[in-house]
Amino acid sequence: MKISFVIITKNEEKRLEPCLQSIQEIADEIVVVDAYSQDETIRVAEKYKAKVFKRVWTNYSDQKNFANNQASFPWIFSIDADERLSPELEKELLELKERPSEPKESAFSVPRLAFYLGRWIRHSGWYPDRKIRLFRQKAARWVGDYVHERLEVEGQVGELQGHLYHFSYASLADHLERINLYSELGAKELYAQQKKCRWYHLVILP
């Protein structure tokens, strides 16, 4: 069982390297789809022998589906630039790879543990925040428009226990900047659906 690790990026030079360091030993292939970053993101990706593709940004689902299609292997682990594998999760993935036969499941979810303003968050709905990240390429597809993409899977979904670390926001300023971005994307999604954008949508959608 070989796994392609797939990442979409845009101006992620500061967060990408720790992510790539965490997967370099377990990944059979690293695929990076970059939305024409203006920083050193591509240089960092190439340092870790990633296959880099440039693509104009459309939305999260489109970018991720395009990235999946560039993978060489049937199993994909979708990881974000601000995430890292824990040693426990890396060990679980290695055990899966070393099985004599492939899993019967079509996908696996992982518990995501967020690091926010200097501490791990294990409450307030932030944990375990399970996400489907390991899946058969032909059995899954990202859906959604501008924001809040989700993975639709055909078949059984298993559970892994090792944590996927999520270094979500470097500071309060970074958090507010991300809220502004998601608010803008959420407004575009509502407009595309011909829905009115109320003030409370901008608060709830991020």
BAMILUM-985426 format. One record per atom (N, C-alpha, C): residue number from 1; residue in one letter; atom name; x, y, z. Coordinates in steps of 0.1 Angstrom, whole numbers, plus 5000, padded with zeros to 4 digits. Layout:
     k   r    a     xx     yy     zz
   NUM   a   CA      X      Y      Z
...
// end
This chain:
     k   r    a     xx     yy     zz
     1   m    N   5009   4988   5000
     1   m   CA   5000   5000   5000
     1   m    C   5009   5012   5000
     2   k    N   5008   5020   4989
     2   k   CA   5015   5033   4989
     2   k    C   5006   5045   4990
     3   i    N   5011   5055   4996
     3   i   CA   5003   5067   4999
     3   i    C   5009   5079   4993
     4   s    N   5001   5087   4986
     4   s   CA   5004   5100   4981
     4   s    C   4999   5110   4991
     5   f    N   5008   5119   4996
     5   f   CA   5003   5130   5004
     5   f    C   5001   5142   4996
     6   v    N   4989   5148   4997
     6   v   CA   4985   5159   4988
     6   v    C   4982   5172   4996
     7   i    N   4988   5183   4991
     7   i   CA   4987   5196   4998
     7   i    C   4983   5206   4988
     8   i    N   4974   5215   4992
     8   i   CA   4972   5227   4984
     8   i    C   4977   5239   4991
     9   t    N   4983   5248   4984
     9   t   CA   4990   5259   4991
     9   t    C   4988   5273   4984
    10   k    N   4990   5283   4991
    10   k   CA   4991   5297   4986
    10   k    C   4997   5305   4997
    11   n    N   5010   5309   4994
    11   n   CA   5017   5317   5004
    11   n    C   5019   5311   5018
    12   e    N   5024   5298   5017
    12   e   CA   5025   5290   5030
    12   e    C   5039   5287   5034
    13   e    N   5049   5296   5030
    13   e   CA   5063   5293   5032
    13   e    C   5066   5291   5047
    14   k    N   5059   5298   5056
    14   k   CA   5062   5297   5070
    14   k    C   5057   5284   5077
    15   r    N   5046   5279   5071
    15   r   CA   5040   5267   5078
    15   r    C   5042   5254   5070
    16   l    N   5046   5255   5058
    16   l   CA   5047   5243   5050
    16   l    C   5059   5234   5054
    17   e    N   5070   5240   5057
    17   e   CA   5082   5231   5060
    17   e    C   5080   5222   5072
    18   p    N   5074   5226   5083
    18   p   CA   5072   5217   5094
    18   p    C   5062   5206   5090
    19   c    N   5052   5209   5081
    19   c   CA   5043   5199   5076
    19   c    C   5051   5188   5068
    20   l    N   5059   5193   5059
    20   l   CA   5066   5184   5050
    20   l    C   5076   5175   5058
    21   q    N   5082   5181   5069
    21   q   CA   5091   5174   5077
    21   q    C   5084   5162   5084
    22   s    N   5072   5164   5087
    22   s   CA   5064   5154   5095
    22   s    C   5060   5142   5086
    23   i    N   5060   5144   5073
    23   i   CA   5055   5134   5064
    23   i    C   5066   5128   5055
    24   q    N   5078   5134   5055
    24   q   CA   5088   5130   5045
    24   q    C   5092   5115   5046
    25   e    N   5092   5109   5058
    25   e   CA   5096   5095   5060
    25   e    C   5085   5085   5056
    26   i    N   5072   5089   5057
    26   i   CA   5061   5080   5055
    26   i    C   5055   5081   5041
    27   a    N   5057   5093   5034
    27   a   CA   5051   5096   5021
    27   a    C   5058   5088   5010
    28   d    N   5051   5081   5002
    28   d   CA   5057   5076   4990
    28   d    C   5057   5086   4978
    29   e    N   5050   5097   4980
    29   e   CA   5049   5108   4971
    29   e    C   5043   5120   4977
    30   i    N   5048   5132   4974
    30   i   CA   5042   5144   4979
    30   i    C   5038   5152   4967
    31   v    N   5025   5156   4967
    31   v   CA   5020   5164   4956
    31   v    C   5016   5178   4962
    32   v    N   5021   5188   4956
    32   v   CA   5017   5202   4961
    32   v    C   5011   5209   4949
    33   v    N   4999   5214   4951
    33   v   CA   4992   5222   4941
    33   v    C   4992   5237   4946
    34   d    N   4999   5245   4940
    34   d   CA   5001   5259   4945
    34   d    C   4994   5269   4936
    35   a    N   4987   5278   4943
    35   a   CA   4979   5289   4936
    35   a    C   4987   5301   4934
    36   y    N   4999   5299   4927
    36   y   CA   5008   5310   4923
    36   y    C   5012   5319   4936
    37   s    N   5018   5312   4945
    37   s   CA   5023   5319   4957
    37   s    C   5033   5330   4953
    38   q    N   5033   5340   4961
    38   q   CA   5043   5351   4959
    38   q    C   5054   5351   4969
    39   d    N   5055   5340   4977
    39   d   CA   5066   5339   4987
    39   d    C   5074   5327   4982
    40   e    N   5081   5320   4992
    40   e   CA   5090   5309   4989
    40   e    C   5083   5295   4990
    41   t    N   5070   5295   4989
    41   t   CA   5063   5282   4991
    41   t    C   5068   5271   4981
    42   i    N   5070   5274   4969
    42   i   CA   5074   5264   4959
    42   i    C   5088   5260   4962
    43   r    N   5097   5269   4966
    43   r   CA   5111   5265   4969
    43   r    C   5111   5255   4981
    44   v    N   5103   5258   4991
    44   v   CA   5102   5248   5002
    44   v    C   5097   5235   4998
    45   a    N   5086   5235   4989
    45   a   CA   5081   5222   4984
    45   a    C   5091   5214   4977
    46   e    N   5098   5221   4968
    46   e   CA   5108   5214   4960
    46   e    C   5120   5209   4968
    47   k    N   5123   5215   4979
    47   k   CA   5133   5211   4988
    47   k    C   5130   5197   4993
    48   y    N   5117   5193   4995
    48   y   CA   5113   5180   4999
    48   y    C   5109   5171   4988
    49   k    N   5114   5174   4976
    49   k   CA   5111   5166   4964
    49   k    C   5097   5164   4961
    50   a    N   5089   5174   4964
    50   a   CA   5074   5174   4960
    50   a    C   5072   5176   4945
    51   k    N   5062   5169   4940
    51   k   CA   5057   5172   4926
    51   k    C   5049   5185   4927
    52   v    N   5053   5195   4921
    52   v   CA   5046   5208   4923
    52   v    C   5039   5211   4910
    53   f    N   5026   5215   4912
    53   f   CA   5017   5220   4901
    53   f    C   5012   5233   4904
    54   k    N   5012   5242   4894
    54   k   CA   5006   5255   4896
    54   k    C   4992   5256   4890
    55   r    N   4983   5262   4898
    55   r   CA   4969   5263   4893
    55   r    C   4963   5275   4899
    56   v    N   4956   5283   4890
    56   v   CA   4949   5294   4895
    56   v    C   4938   5290   4905
    57   w    N   4937   5298   4916
    57   w   CA   4928   5294   4927
    57   w    C   4914   5296   4922
    58   t    N   4906   5286   4925
    58   t   CA   4891   5286   4922
    58   t    C   4884   5285   4935
    59   n    N   4884   5274   4942
    59   n   CA   4879   5272   4955
    59   n    C   4886   5260   4961
    60   y    N   4883   5257   4974
    60   y   CA   4890   5246   4981
    60   y    C   4887   5233   4974
    61   s    N   4874   5230   4971
    61   s   CA   4871   5217   4966
    61   s    C   4878   5214   4952
    62   d    N   4877   5224   4943
    62   d   CA   4883   5223   4930
    62   d    C   4898   5221   4931
    63   q    N   4904   5228   4940
    63   q   CA   4919   5227   4941
    63   q    C   4923   5213   4946
    64   k    N   4915   5208   4956
    64   k   CA   4918   5195   4962
    64   k    C   4915   5184   4953
    65   n    N   4904   5185   4945
    65   n   CA   4901   5174   4935
    65   n    C   4912   5174   4924
    66   f    N   4916   5186   4920
    66   f   CA   4927   5186   4910
    66   f    C   4940   5180   4916
    67   a    N   4943   5183   4928
    67   a   CA   4955   5178   4934
    67   a    C   4954   5162   4935
    68   n    N   4942   5157   4939
    68   n   CA   4941   5143   4940
    68   n    C   4943   5136   4926
    69   n    N   4939   5143   4916
    69   n   CA   4941   5137   4902
    69   n    C   4955   5136   4898
    70   q    N   4964   5144   4905
    70   q   CA   4978   5144   4901
    70   q    C   4986   5133   4908
    71   a    N   4979   5126   4918
    71   a   CA   4986   5116   4926
    71   a    C   4988   5104   4918
    72   s    N   5000   5097   4921
    72   s   CA   5003   5085   4913
    72   s    C   4998   5072   4920
    73   f    N   4995   5073   4932
    73   f   CA   4991   5061   4940
    73   f    C   4976   5061   4944
    74   p    N   4970   5049   4945
    74   p   CA   4956   5049   4948
    74   p    C   4951   5054   4961
    75   w    N   4960   5054   4971
    75   w   CA   4957   5059   4984
    75   w    C   4962   5073   4986
    76   i    N   4954   5082   4991
    76   i   CA   4958   5096   4993
    76   i    C   4956   5100   5007
    77   f    N   4965   5108   5013
    77   f   CA   4964   5115   5025
    77   f    C   4964   5129   5023
    78   s    N   4952   5136   5025
    78   s   CA   4951   5150   5023
    78   s    C   4955   5158   5036
    79   i    N   4965   5166   5035
    79   i   CA   4970   5173   5046
    79   i    C   4971   5188   5043
    80   d    N   4968   5197   5052
    80   d   CA   4969   5211   5050
    80   d    C   4983   5216   5055
    81   a    N   4987   5227   5050
    81   a   CA   5001   5232   5053
    81   a    C   5003   5235   5068
    82   d    N   4992   5238   5075
    82   d   CA   4993   5241   5089
    82   d    C   4990   5229   5098
    83   e    N   4992   5217   5092
    83   e   CA   4990   5204   5100
    83   e    C   5003   5196   5099
    84   r    N   5004   5187   5109
    84   r   CA   5015   5178   5110
    84   r    C   5011   5165   5116
    85   l    N   5017   5154   5111
    85   l   CA   5015   5141   5117
    85   l    C   5021   5140   5130
    86   s    N   5014   5134   5140
    86   s   CA   5020   5130   5153
    86   s    C   5028   5117   5151
    87   p    N   5037   5115   5159
    87   p   CA   5045   5102   5158
    87   p    C   5036   5090   5159
    88   e    N   5025   5091   5167
    88   e   CA   5015   5080   5168
    88   e    C   5008   5077   5155
    89   l    N   5004   5088   5148
    89   l   CA   4997   5087   5135
    89   l    C   5006   5082   5125
    90   e    N   5019   5086   5125
    90   e   CA   5028   5081   5115
    90   e    C   5030   5066   5117
    91   k    N   5031   5062   5129
    91   k   CA   5032   5047   5132
    91   k    C   5020   5039   5127
    92   e    N   5008   5045   5129
    92   e   CA   4996   5038   5124
    92   e    C   4996   5037   5109
    93   l    N   5000   5047   5102
    93   l   CA   5001   5047   5088
    93   l    C   5011   5037   5083
    94   l    N   5023   5036   5089
    94   l   CA   5033   5027   5086
    94   l    C   5028   5012   5087
    95   e    N   5020   5010   5098
    95   e   CA   5014   4997   5100
    95   e    C   5004   4993   5089
    96   l    N   4996   5003   5084
    96   l   CA   4987   5001   5073
    96   l    C   4995   4997   5061
    97   k    N   5006   5005   5058
    97   k   CA   5013   5003   5046
    97   k    C   5020   4989   5046
    98   e    N   5023   4984   5057
    98   e   CA   5030   4971   5058
    98   e    C   5021   4959   5059
    99   r    N   5008   4961   5059
    99   r   CA   4999   4950   5059
    99   r    C   5000   4942   5046
   100   p    N   4999   4928   5047
   100   p   CA   5000   4920   5035
   100   p    C   4989   4923   5024
   101   s    N   4977   4928   5029
   101   s   CA   4967   4931   5020
   101   s    C   4961   4945   5023
   102   e    N   4955   4951   5013
   102   e   CA   4950   4965   5015
   102   e    C   4938   4965   5025
   103   p    N   4935   4976   5032
   103   p   CA   4923   4976   5040
   103   p    C   4910   4974   5033
   104   k    N   4900   4969   5039
   104   k   CA   4887   4968   5033
   104   k    C   4880   4981   5033
   105   e    N   4884   4991   5041
   105   e   CA   4878   5004   5042
   105   e    C   4881   5012   5030
   106   s    N   4872   5022   5026
   106   s   CA   4875   5031   5016
   106   s    C   4882   5043   5020
   107   a    N   4882   5046   5034
   107   a   CA   4888   5058   5039
   107   a    C   4889   5056   5054
   108   f    N   4897   5066   5060
   108   f   CA   4899   5066   5074
   108   f    C   4899   5080   5079
   109   s    N   4892   5082   5091
   109   s   CA   4892   5095   5097
   109   s    C   4903   5095   5108
   110   v    N   4908   5108   5111
   110   v   CA   4918   5109   5122
   110   v    C   4913   5120   5131
   111   p    N   4917   5119   5144
   111   p   CA   4913   5130   5154
   111   p    C   4923   5141   5152
   112   r    N   4918   5153   5150
   112   r   CA   4926   5165   5149
   112   r    C   4927   5173   5162
   113   l    N   4939   5176   5166
   113   l   CA   4942   5183   5178
   113   l    C   4948   5196   5175
   114   a    N   4940   5207   5179
   114   a   CA   4944   5221   5176
   114   a    C   4953   5227   5186
   115   f    N   4964   5234   5181
   115   f   CA   4973   5242   5190
   115   f    C   4969   5256   5188
   116   y    N   4965   5263   5198
   116   y   CA   4959   5277   5196
   116   y    C   4965   5286   5207
   117   l    N   4972   5296   5203
   117   l   CA   4978   5306   5212
   117   l    C   4985   5299   5224
   118   g    N   4994   5290   5220
   118   g   CA   5003   5284   5230
   118   g    C   4998   5272   5238
   119   r    N   4986   5267   5234
   119   r   CA   4982   5255   5242
   119   r    C   4973   5246   5233
   120   w    N   4973   5233   5237
   120   w   CA   4965   5224   5230
   120   w    C   4950   5225   5235
   121   i    N   4941   5225   5225
   121   i   CA   4927   5227   5229
   121   i    C   4919   5214   5228
   122   r    N   4914   5209   5239
   122   r   CA   4908   5196   5240
   122   r    C   4893   5198   5245
   123   h    N   4887   5210   5242
   123   h   CA   4873   5212   5247
   123   h    C   4867   5222   5237
   124   s    N   4855   5227   5241
   124   s   CA   4848   5237   5233
   124   s    C   4844   5233   5219
   125   g    N   4843   5220   5217
   125   g   CA   4840   5215   5203
   125   g    C   4852   5214   5194
   126   w    N   4864   5218   5199
   126   w   CA   4876   5217   5190
   126   w    C   4882   5203   5189
   127   y    N   4877   5194   5198
   127   y   CA   4884   5181   5199
   127   y    C   4873   5171   5202
   128   p    N   4874   5159   5195
   128   p   CA   4885   5154   5187
   128   p    C   4885   5159   5172
   129   d    N   4874   5166   5168
   129   d   CA   4874   5172   5154
   129   d    C   4878   5162   5144
   130   r    N   4872   5150   5143
   130   r   CA   4876   5140   5134
   130   r    C   4874   5144   5119
   131   k    N   4884   5142   5111
   131   k   CA   4884   5145   5097
   131   k    C   4888   5133   5089
   132   i    N   4881   5131   5078
   132   i   CA   4885   5120   5068
   132   i    C   4897   5125   5060
   133   r    N   4908   5119   5062
   133   r   CA   4920   5124   5055
   133   r    C   4927   5113   5046
   134   l    N   4926   5101   5050
   134   l   CA   4932   5090   5042
   134   l    C   4921   5083   5035
   135   f    N   4922   5082   5021
   135   f   CA   4911   5076   5014
   135   f    C   4916   5071   5000
   136   r    N   4908   5062   4995
   136   r   CA   4911   5057   4981
   136   r    C   4907   5068   4971
   137   q    N   4916   5070   4962
   137   q   CA   4914   5081   4953
   137   q    C   4901   5079   4945
   138   k    N   4898   5067   4941
   138   k   CA   4886   5065   4933
   138   k    C   4873   5064   4941
   139   a    N   4874   5064   4954
   139   a   CA   4862   5063   4962
   139   a    C   4858   5076   4969
   140   a    N   4865   5087   4966
   140   a   CA   4862   5099   4974
   140   a    C   4863   5111   4965
   141   r    N   4856   5122   4968
   141   r   CA   4856   5134   4961
   141   r    C   4852   5146   4970
   142   w    N   4860   5157   4969
   142   w   CA   4857   5169   4976
   142   w    C   4845   5176   4970
   143   v    N   4836   5180   4979
   143   v   CA   4824   5188   4974
   143   v    C   4823   5201   4982
   144   g    N   4815   5210   4977
   144   g   CA   4814   5223   4983
   144   g    C   4820   5234   4974
   145   d    N   4816   5246   4976
   145   d   CA   4821   5257   4967
   145   d    C   4832   5265   4973
   146   y    N   4830   5277   4978
   146   y   CA   4841   5286   4982
   146   y    C   4847   5282   4995
   147   v    N   4840   5277   5004
   147   v   CA   4845   5274   5018
   147   v    C   4837   5262   5024
   148   h    N   4843   5257   5035
   148   h   CA   4836   5245   5041
   148   h    C   4835   5233   5032
   149   e    N   4846   5230   5026
   149   e   CA   4846   5218   5017
   149   e    C   4844   5205   5026
   150   r    N   4839   5195   5020
   150   r   CA   4838   5182   5027
   150   r    C   4841   5171   5018
   151   l    N   4845   5159   5023
   151   l   CA   4849   5148   5015
   151   l    C   4837   5138   5015
   152   e    N   4832   5135   5003
   152   e   CA   4822   5124   5002
   152   e    C   4829   5111   4998
   153   v    N   4825   5100   5005
   153   v   CA   4832   5088   5003
   153   v    C   4822   5077   5000
   154   e    N   4825   5068   4991
   154   e   CA   4817   5057   4988
   154   e    C   4824   5045   4995
   155   g    N   4817   5039   5004
   155   g   CA   4822   5027   5011
   155   g    C   4824   5030   5026
   156   q    N   4830   5021   5033
   156   q   CA   4832   5021   5047
   156   q    C   4843   5031   5051
   157   v    N   4841   5038   5063
   157   v   CA   4851   5047   5068
   157   v    C   4856   5042   5081
   158   g    N   4869   5039   5082
   158   g   CA   4874   5034   5095
   158   g    C   4880   5046   5103
   159   e    N   4885   5043   5115
   159   e   CA   4891   5053   5124
   159   e    C   4905   5050   5127
   160   l    N   4914   5060   5126
   160   l   CA   4927   5059   5132
   160   l    C   4927   5067   5145
   161   q    N   4937   5064   5153
   161   q   CA   4937   5070   5167
   161   q    C   4948   5080   5169
   162   g    N   4958   5080   5161
   162   g   CA   4969   5090   5162
   162   g    C   4964   5103   5158
   163   h    N   4970   5113   5165
   163   h   CA   4965   5127   5163
   163   h    C   4971   5133   5150
   164   l    N   4963   5141   5143
   164   l   CA   4968   5151   5133
   164   l    C   4969   5164   5140
   165   y    N   4981   5169   5142
   165   y   CA   4982   5182   5148
   165   y    C   4978   5194   5139
   166   h    N   4971   5203   5145
   166   h   CA   4966   5214   5137
   166   h    C   4971   5227   5143
   167   f    N   4980   5234   5137
   167   f   CA   4985   5247   5142
   167   f    C   4978   5258   5134
   168   s    N   4966   5260   5140
   168   s   CA   4956   5268   5132
   168   s    C   4959   5283   5131
   169   y    N   4963   5289   5141
   169   y   CA   4965   5304   5140
   169   y    C   4977   5307   5148
   170   a    N   4986   5315   5142
   170   a   CA   4998   5319   5149
   170   a    C   4996   5330   5160
   171   s    N   4985   5338   5158
   171   s   CA   4983   5349   5167
   171   s    C   4968   5353   5166
   172   l    N   4964   5362   5174
   172   l   CA   4950   5367   5173
   172   l    C   4949   5375   5160
   173   a    N   4959   5382   5155
   173   a   CA   4959   5389   5143
   173   a    C   4957   5379   5131
   174   d    N   4964   5368   5132
   174   d   CA   4962   5357   5122
   174   d    C   4948   5352   5122
   175   h    N   4943   5350   5134
   175   h   CA   4929   5345   5135
   175   h    C   4919   5354   5128
   176   l    N   4921   5367   5131
   176   l   CA   4911   5377   5126
   176   l    C   4913   5378   5110
   177   e    N   4925   5377   5106
   177   e   CA   4927   5377   5091
   177   e    C   4920   5365   5084
   178   r    N   4921   5353   5091
   178   r   CA   4915   5341   5085
   178   r    C   4899   5343   5086
   179   i    N   4894   5349   5096
   179   i   CA   4880   5351   5097
   179   i    C   4875   5360   5086
   180   n    N   4883   5371   5083
   180   n   CA   4880   5380   5072
   180   n    C   4880   5372   5058
   181   l    N   4890   5364   5057
   181   l   CA   4890   5356   5044
   181   l    C   4878   5347   5043
   182   y    N   4875   5339   5053
   182   y   CA   4863   5330   5052
   182   y    C   4850   5338   5051
   183   s    N   4849   5350   5057
   183   s   CA   4837   5358   5056
   183   s    C   4835   5362   5041
   184   e    N   4846   5366   5035
   184   e   CA   4846   5370   5021
   184   e    C   4842   5358   5012
   185   l    N   4848   5346   5015
   185   l   CA   4845   5334   5007
   185   l    C   4830   5330   5009
   186   g    N   4826   5331   5022
   186   g   CA   4812   5327   5025
   186   g    C   4802   5336   5018
   187   a    N   4805   5349   5017
   187   a   CA   4796   5358   5010
   187   a    C   4796   5355   4995
   188   k    N   4807   5351   4989
   188   k   CA   4807   5348   4975
   188   k    C   4799   5335   4973
   189   e    N   4800   5326   4982
   189   e   CA   4792   5313   4981
   189   e    C   4777   5316   4982
   190   l    N   4773   5325   4991
   190   l   CA   4759   5329   4992
   190   l    C   4754   5336   4980
   191   y    N   4763   5344   4974
   191   y   CA   4759   5352   4962
   191   y    C   4757   5342   4951
   192   a    N   4766   5332   4950
   192   a   CA   4765   5322   4939
   192   a    C   4752   5314   4940
   193   q    N   4748   5312   4952
   193   q   CA   4735   5305   4955
   193   q    C   4723   5314   4954
   194   q    N   4725   5327   4951
   194   q   CA   4715   5337   4950
   194   q    C   4708   5338   4963
   195   k    N   4715   5338   4974
   195   k   CA   4710   5340   4987
   195   k    C   4715   5354   4992
   196   k    N   4707   5361   5001
   196   k   CA   4712   5373   5006
   196   k    C   4722   5371   5017
   197   c    N   4732   5379   5018
   197   c   CA   4742   5378   5028
   197   c    C   4739   5387   5040
   198   r    N   4734   5381   5051
   198   r   CA   4731   5389   5063
   198   r    C   4744   5390   5072
   199   w    N   4743   5399   5081
   199   w   CA   4755   5401   5090
   199   w    C   4758   5389   5098
   200   y    N   4748   5381   5102
   200   y   CA   4751   5370   5111
   200   y    C   4757   5358   5103
   201   h    N   4755   5358   5089
   201   h   CA   4763   5348   5081
   201   h    C   4778   5350   5083
   202   l    N   4782   5363   5083
   202   l   CA   4796   5366   5083
   202   l    C   4802   5362   5097
   203   v    N   4794   5361   5107
   203   v   CA   4798   5357   5120
   203   v    C   4798   5342   5122
   204   i    N   4788   5336   5116
   204   i   CA   4786   5321   5118
   204   i    C   4795   5313   5108
   205   l    N   4796   5318   5096
   205   l   CA   4803   5310   5085
   205   l    C   4817   5307   5088
   206   p    N   4825   5317   5094
   206   p   CA   4839   5314   5096
   206   p    C   4841   5302   5106
// end
